[in-house]
Amino acid sequence: MDSEIWQSFRFNLEEIETATQYFSESNLLGKSNFVATYKGFLRDGSAVVIKSISKTSCKSDDSEFLKGLNVLASLKHENVVQLRGFCCSKARGGCFLVYDFIPNGNLLQYLDVKDGDGTVLDWSTRVSIVKGIAKGIAYLHEYKVNKLTLVHQNISAEKVLVDHRFNPLLSDSGLHNILTIDIVFGSLKASAAMGYLAPEYANTGRFTEKSDVCAFGTLVLQLLSGKQKVTSSVRLGAETRKYQDFIDSNLHGRFFEHEAAKLARIAWLCAHECPIERPSMEEVVQKLGNCNGRP
């Protein structure tokens, strides 16, 4: 990356501390073993999310770490959360990643909801979200000049953020490039428990574009069913087109069967046990082309 552009990504510690009110508990959005996430406001008034990652969780080799940051900074797509900047502080013993704040939370908030509480997504919104996620992953997988192919490795409903227009954005894309191997592996347990982890991973121990495709298939089934847990009856219903078994009852039949059949077929193929049978994300985007949530 050009050094001038690189400098524009750098924040100083004072800016980070001011934005988060010195990492105030009231600004804390969430905490895991390796990252604390804060909401903050920059001097220009824009709302941001700041991920505070401990130094021990980051790659210790400076050149590898900087290479990873370079990947994060290079990602630019309407369905991928954009890195605004970063700050590495020896005094604070960590690295801080600054992202735009996405207002409507993540997809988990729209699963397992009670009918009538206002967060039930209508059919066209679900179709639009599926298409947006597919485009985001296809962008990561695409190889172009000055852009490496990137496997996300940790796609889940929690990693899909939703903006004010219900446009989906993939978060944490490329984050594994700056983290130590044990931190990356630690996050796999949650993925496996939620059914996102591709079955071949147990044998190969490797992530590929096809493992992202598998996770996408699970996400589509979650959006169709409105449920976090994709049961075997949901998977079977999608395979046999028994709509009552895999379409969210909160929709009260307000969906289009031709689109539901198409999405079910795509989900079933993407989550196929055999990676060779799974389509590429580019193929998925093409298949979804004429789905628009309308008859």
Helices and strands as residue ranges (DSSP letters): H 3-8, H 13-19, G 25-27, E 28-31, E 35-41, E 47-54, G 55-57, H 62-74, E 83-89, E 94-100, G 107-110, H 123-141, G 157-159, E 160-162, E 168-170, G 175-177, H 181-186, H 188-193, H 201-204, H 209-225, H 232-240, H 243-246, G 249-251, H 257-270, G 275-277, H 281-287
